[in-house]
Amino acid sequence: MVQSHTKYMTMGEGGSAAAFAGLAILSIVIAAKAYTPEYAFHAYLFAAASVAAIFAIVNRFFERSDEPMPLPKIH
């Protein structure tokens, strides 16, 4: 019989992914309303970097093991 362990995102992973998703959406809105092409370029750059960060967080989530992370030792 195979035991399946449910793997959950940590608060840090989920919170960071949500913050980067919000930043990506906000950056696209800002780029769409930008007055100059330079400003729009940098806003799209922020959006692309946010999507890359979300991809890295989700990729790390799927690559780590199902076991819970060990707690740090306090001396």
Stockholm file with secondary structure:
# STOCKHOLM 1.0

chainA/1-75         MVQSHTKYMTMGEGGSAAAFAGLAILSIVIAAKAYTPEYAFHAYLFAAASVAAIFAIVNRFFERSDEPMPLPKIH
#=GR chainA/1-75 SS CCCCCCCCCCHHHHHHHHHHHHHHHHHHHHHHTCSSHHHHHHHHHHHHHHHHHHHHHHHHHHHSCSSCCCCCCCC
#=GC SS_cons        CCCCCCCCCCHHHHHHHHHHHHHHHHHHHHHHTCSSHHHHHHHHHHHHHHHHHHHHHHHHHHHSCSSCCCCCCCC
//
